[in-house]
Amino acid sequence: MQQLKSAIAGAQILFVAFGAMVLVPLLTGLNPALALLGAGCGTLLFQLLTRRKVPIFLGSSFAFIAPIIYAIQEWGLPSTMFGLFAAGFMYFVFAAIIKWRGLEAVHKLLPPVVIGPVIMVIGLSVAGAASQMAMGFSGDKQVIEYGSSLILAGFSFAVTVIVSVFGSKMMKLIPILIGVASGYLLALAMGLVDLSGIINAPWFAVPHFETPQVNWQAALFMLPVAIAPAIEHIGGVMAIGNVTGKDYAKDPGLDKTLAGDGLGVCVAGLIGGPPVTTYGEVTGALMITKNSNPVIMTWAAVFAICMAFFGKFNAFLASIPLPVMGGIMILLFGTIASLGLKTLIDAKVDLMKPRNLVIVSSVLTTGVGGMIIKVGTLSFAGVGLCAVLAIALNMLLPDSEDSVESIH
């Protein structure tokens, strides 16, 4: 009976995490089945390294959406997979720093003035893609009529906003799922869904696995991208500790949880899924259900792995019209940017200080402006370039008390 209760609680956790988890592969062109498989395997590996002490579920990371889209266009999927695999090693670096020097060393290297604008760039750098999808564009091609696209995107956006603001506590955990489902039903009514793929798909299907291709340029591009989700992981572990009343930073230790998350990222990248990260939705679900037994995360992981082999279900995901996803993305990417802004506000970062103003301004301009720096055959762009720039400026510029008025 206890196992049945745990299994039902695990299914509920997967349901809460589900909308965000499959959204990332749908936006980046990766296989949703492999995202489910990567999340399931990543969570089990995390539990193995942390001796199943922390009630965390690892799902697809939004931080990698823009870098994945860029990398696939630049180097192709096999090289991108190698880059994502390499990104996992950044977690091991942080785990080693924390083991060696403690958490304070990480905060010194990556204060809010560095992390805040980098997170903002993660959201804003793909704002164009969200608008294009909402208007029914795939690349330069109009795949769904403009007027119908705007109706679909606007409806999906409106439903998600209404649920986020006015929904019940449980509904507020799954606004993306409700928004996508509502948009899909409207698209069905408008005759904009092609159901032939679902009808022809087998019930059981082994996902198609790509073979990664060693590409050090893709690896160098992806490594700095992992900084933001690695820091987010530390925050996630602290948050779950507040909910359960346990200090996971001490037992099993942040070095263990970071290494577990990093291992999950490596495995997800190798099989062709998006990198995984801790999910705030799951923390919210634990607050409401008051059930923080890590066994339920094991069940959620097992269910996610089973879903990866459900052919018809994955065909259904592939049939979701582009504008429905676009409407959700408009809200989602703005939310990510807002989280970066919240990081600056919460830490009371004084933008009247010249050094802070220089760091935030230059990171936002280079990130949103699409700056690319080429060194021989290597090129740095996007979130990776911003992260390196922010860290370098933070280390080089003196932390004086002068305000902006003093430079006029």
C-alpha positions in Angstrom: 0.0 0.0 0.0 2.9 2.4 0.9 4.5 1.6 -2.5 1.2 2.4 -4.3 1.0 5.7 -2.5 4.6 6.5 -3.4 3.9 5.5 -7.1 0.9 7.8 -7.3 2.8 10.7 -5.7 5.6 10.0 -8.2 3.2 10.2 -11.1 1.9 13.5 -9.7 5.5 14.9 -9.6 6.0 13.9 -13.2 2.8 15.6 -14.2 3.9 18.8 -12.5 7.3 18.8 -14.2 6.0 17.5 -17.5 5.0 20.7 -19.3 8.3 22.4 -18.8 10.3 19.2 -19.4 8.9 18.5 -22.9 8.8 22.2 -23.9 12.5 22.5 -24.1 13.0 19.7 -26.8 9.9 21.0 -28.7 11.5 24.5 -28.9 15.0 23.3 -29.8 14.2 20.5 -32.2 15.5 17.8 -29.9 13.5 14.5 -29.4 11.0 14.8 -26.5 11.3 11.0 -25.9 15.0 11.5 -25.2 14.3 14.5 -22.9 12.0 12.1 -20.9 14.7 9.4 -20.9 17.4 11.9 -20.0 15.4 13.3 -17.1 14.6 9.8 -15.8 18.1 8.5 -16.0 19.6 11.8 -14.7 17.3 11.7 -11.6 18.2 8.1 -10.9 22.0 8.9 -11.2 21.5 12.0 -9.0 19.9 9.7 -6.4 22.7 7.3 -6.6 25.4 9.9 -5.9 23.4 11.6 -3.1 22.4 8.2 -1.6 18.7 9.1 -2.2 18.6 11.8 0.5 17.4 14.8 -1.5 13.8 14.9 -2.9 14.8 16.5 -6.2 13.6 15.7 -9.8 15.8 16.7 -12.6 14.1 18.0 -15.8 15.0 19.8 -19.0 16.9 23.1 -18.4 15.6 26.3 -20.0 19.0 27.9 -19.7 20.2 25.8 -22.7 17.4 26.6 -25.1 19.1 29.5 -26.9 22.6 27.9 -26.9 21.1 24.6 -28.3 19.3 26.4 -31.1 22.5 28.3 -32.0 24.8 25.3 -31.8 22.5 23.0 -33.9 22.5 25.7 -36.7 26.3 26.3 -36.4 27.6 22.7 -35.9 24.7 20.3 -36.3 23.1 17.9 -33.7 26.0 15.4 -33.1 28.5 18.2 -32.2 25.9 20.0 -30.1 25.4 16.7 -28.1 29.1 16.6 -27.4 28.9 20.3 -26.3 26.0 19.5 -23.9 28.0 16.5 -22.6 30.9 18.8 -21.9 28.7 21.3 -20.1 28.1 18.8 -17.4 31.8 19.1 -16.3 31.2 22.7 -15.2 29.2 21.2 -12.3 32.1 19.0 -11.3 34.3 22.1 -11.3 31.9 23.9 -8.9 31.6 20.7 -6.8 35.4 20.6 -6.5 35.6 24.4 -5.6 32.9 23.9 -2.9 34.7 20.8 -1.5 38.0 22.7 -1.5 37.1 26.2 -0.5 33.4 26.2 0.6 30.4 27.9 -0.9 31.8 31.4 -0.2 34.4 30.9 -3.0 31.6 30.3 -5.6 29.7 33.4 -4.4 32.9 35.5 -4.7 33.5 34.3 -8.3 29.9 34.6 -9.3 28.1 37.4 -7.3 24.6 38.5 -8.3 26.0 41.3 -10.5 27.4 38.5 -12.7 24.6 36.0 -12.5 21.7 38.5 -12.8 22.5 39.9 -16.3 23.6 36.4 -17.6 20.2 35.0 -16.7 18.5 38.0 -18.3 20.4 37.2 -21.5 19.3 33.6 -21.4 15.7 34.8 -21.6 16.1 37.7 -24.0 18.4 36.1 -26.5 15.6 33.9 -27.8 12.8 36.5 -27.6 12.9 36.8 -31.4 12.3 33.0 -31.8 9.2 33.3 -29.5 7.7 36.1 -31.6 8.4 34.3 -34.9 6.7 31.1 -33.6 3.7 33.0 -32.3 3.3 34.5 -35.8 3.4 31.0 -37.4 6.9 31.2 -38.8 9.4 28.3 -38.9 12.6 29.9 -39.9 11.7 32.2 -42.8 8.7 30.1 -43.8 5.1 30.9 -42.8 3.8 27.4 -41.9 0.5 28.5 -40.4 -1.6 31.4 -41.7 -0.7 34.7 -39.8 -4.2 35.5 -38.5 -4.9 32.0 -37.2 -1.4 31.9 -35.6 -2.0 35.1 -33.6 -5.4 33.8 -32.4 -3.8 30.5 -31.3 -0.8 32.2 -29.7 -2.9 34.8 -28.0 -5.3 32.2 -26.6 -2.5 30.0 -25.3 -0.8 33.0 -23.7 -4.0 34.3 -22.1 -4.9 30.9 -20.6 -1.4 30.4 -19.1 -1.4 34.0 -17.6 -4.9 33.5 -16.1 -3.9 30.2 -14.6 -0.6 31.6 -13.3 -2.4 34.6 -11.6 -5.9 33.4 -10.7 -5.6 29.6 -10.6 -5.7 27.3 -7.5 -2.5 26.3 -5.8 -2.3 23.1 -7.7 -3.2 24.7 -11.0 -0.5 27.3 -10.5 2.1 24.4 -10.5 1.1 23.4 -14.1 0.2 26.6 -16.0 2.3 25.6 -19.0 0.6 22.2 -19.2 -2.9 23.8 -19.0 -1.9 26.5 -21.5 -0.6 24.1 -24.1 -3.6 21.7 -23.6 -6.0 24.6 -24.1 -4.2 25.9 -27.2 -4.1 22.4 -28.6 -7.9 22.0 -28.2 -8.5 25.3 -29.9 -6.1 24.3 -32.8 -8.1 21.1 -33.1 -11.4 23.0 -33.4 -9.8 25.3 -36.0 -8.6 22.3 -38.0 -4.9 23.2 -37.6 -3.7 19.9 -36.1 -2.4 17.0 -38.3 -3.5 13.8 -36.6 -2.1 11.4 -39.2 1.3 11.2 -37.4 -0.4 10.1 -34.1 -2.6 7.5 -36.0 0.3 6.0 -37.8 2.7 6.0 -34.8 3.3 2.6 -33.0 2.3 2.3 -29.4 5.8 1.2 -28.5 8.8 2.8 -30.1 12.5 2.9 -29.2 13.7 6.6 -29.6 16.2 7.3 -32.3 19.6 7.8 -30.8 22.2 10.1 -32.5 25.9 9.4 -32.1 27.8 12.4 -30.6 30.6 13.9 -32.6 33.7 15.3 -30.8 33.7 19.1 -31.4 35.8 21.2 -29.0 34.4 24.4 -30.4 30.9 23.3 -29.4 32.2 22.2 -26.0 33.9 25.6 -25.4 30.7 27.3 -26.4 28.5 25.3 -24.0 30.8 25.2 -20.9 30.1 28.7 -19.7 26.4 28.3 -20.3 26.3 25.8 -17.5 27.3 28.5 -14.9 23.8 29.8 -14.5 22.0 26.5 -14.0 24.8 25.3 -11.7 24.2 28.3 -9.5 20.5 27.8 -9.9 21.1 24.2 -8.6 22.6 25.6 -5.4 19.5 27.8 -4.9 17.2 24.9 -5.7 18.9 22.7 -3.1 18.6 25.5 -0.5 14.9 26.0 -1.4 14.1 22.3 -1.0 15.9 22.4 2.4 13.7 25.2 3.5 10.6 23.2 2.6 11.7 19.9 4.3 13.6 21.5 7.2 16.8 19.7 6.4 20.3 21.0 5.6 21.2 19.2 2.4 24.3 21.5 2.0 25.7 19.5 4.9 24.2 16.1 4.2 24.8 14.8 1.6 26.7 18.1 0.8 26.5 20.6 -2.1 29.5 19.0 -3.7 27.6 15.7 -4.0 24.4 17.3 -5.3 26.3 19.3 -7.9 28.2 16.2 -9.0 24.9 14.3 -9.2 23.3 17.0 -11.4 26.5 17.3 -13.5 26.4 13.5 -14.1 22.7 13.8 -15.2 23.7 16.7 -17.6 26.5 14.5 -19.1 24.2 11.5 -19.7 21.3 13.6 -21.1 23.7 15.2 -23.5 25.2 11.9 -24.6 21.8 10.4 -25.5 20.6 13.5 -27.3 18.3 15.1 -24.7 18.5 18.6 -23.3 20.6 19.1 -20.1 18.7 18.6 -16.8 18.3 20.8 -13.8 16.4 21.0 -10.5 12.8 22.0 -10.9 11.2 24.7 -8.8 7.7 23.4 -9.8 8.6 20.2 -7.9 9.6 22.1 -4.8 6.2 23.9 -5.0 4.4 20.5 -5.3 6.3 19.2 -2.2 5.2 22.3 -0.2 1.5 21.7 -1.1 1.5 17.9 -0.7 3.7 17.8 2.4 5.3 14.6 1.0 9.1 15.0 0.7 10.1 11.3 0.6 12.9 11.0 -2.0 11.3 7.6 -3.1 8.6 9.5 -4.9 11.3 11.0 -7.2 12.5 7.5 -8.0 8.9 6.6 -9.1 8.7 9.9 -11.2 12.0 9.0 -12.9 10.9 5.4 -13.7 7.6 6.7 -15.2 9.5 9.3 -17.3 11.7 6.5 -18.7 8.6 4.4 -19.5 7.0 7.4 -21.3 10.1 7.7 -23.5 9.1 4.5 -25.2 5.4 5.4 -25.7 5.4 6.0 -29.5 1.9 7.5 -29.9 2.4 9.9 -27.1 5.6 11.3 -28.6 3.8 11.7 -32.0 1.1 13.7 -30.1 3.8 16.0 -28.8 5.2 16.5 -32.3 1.7 17.5 -33.5 1.4 20.6 -31.3 1.1 23.6 -33.6 3.9 26.1 -33.7 1.9 29.2 -32.5 0.7 27.4 -29.4 4.3 26.9 -28.3 5.0 30.5 -29.4 2.3 31.9 -27.1 3.8 30.0 -24.2 7.3 31.1 -25.1 6.5 34.8 -25.0 5.6 34.4 -21.3 8.3 31.9 -20.5 11.4 33.7 -21.9 10.2 36.9 -20.4 9.9 35.1 -17.1 13.5 33.9 -17.3 14.7 37.5 -18.0 12.6 38.7 -15.0 14.3 36.1 -12.8 17.7 37.7 -13.7 16.3 41.1 -12.8 15.0 39.7 -9.5 18.5 38.4 -8.8 19.8 42.0 -9.0 17.0 43.4 -7.0 17.1 40.8 -4.2 20.8 41.4 -3.8 20.3 45.2 -3.8 22.9 45.6 -6.6 23.6 49.3 -6.8 23.5 50.3 -10.5 24.7 53.8 -9.6 28.1 52.2 -9.0 30.1 52.5 -12.2 31.6 49.0 -12.0 28.1 47.4 -11.6 26.6 49.5 -14.4 29.5 48.6 -16.7 29.1 44.8 -16.0 25.3 44.7 -16.4 25.2 47.0 -19.5 28.0 45.3 -21.4 26.6 41.8 -20.7 23.1 42.8 -21.9 24.3 44.5 -25.0 26.7 41.7 -26.1 24.2 39.0 -25.2 21.0 40.4 -26.8 22.9 42.0 -29.7 24.3 38.6 -30.8 28.0 39.5 -30.5 30.4 36.8 -31.7 34.2 36.8 -30.9 36.3 34.5 -33.1 39.7 33.2 -32.0 41.2 31.2 -34.9 38.7 28.5 -35.6 36.9 28.9 -32.3 34.0 31.3 -31.8 32.4 32.6 -28.6 28.8 33.9 -28.6 25.6 34.1 -26.6 25.3 33.1 -22.9 28.8 31.6 -22.9 30.5 34.8 -24.1 28.4 36.9 -21.6 29.3 34.7 -18.7 33.0 34.9 -19.4 32.8 38.7 -20.0 30.8 39.2 -16.7 33.3 37.1 -14.6 36.3 38.9 -16.2 34.9 42.4 -15.6 33.9 41.5 -12.0 37.5 40.3 -11.3 39.2 43.2 -13.0 37.2 46.2 -12.0 37.9 47.6 -8.5 34.9 47.6 -6.1 34.9 51.3 -5.1 32.2 53.2 -3.3 31.9 55.9 -6.0 28.5 56.4 -7.6 27.8 57.3 -11.2 27.4 61.0 -10.3 31.2 61.1 -9.6 32.0 60.4 -13.2 30.0 63.3 -14.7 
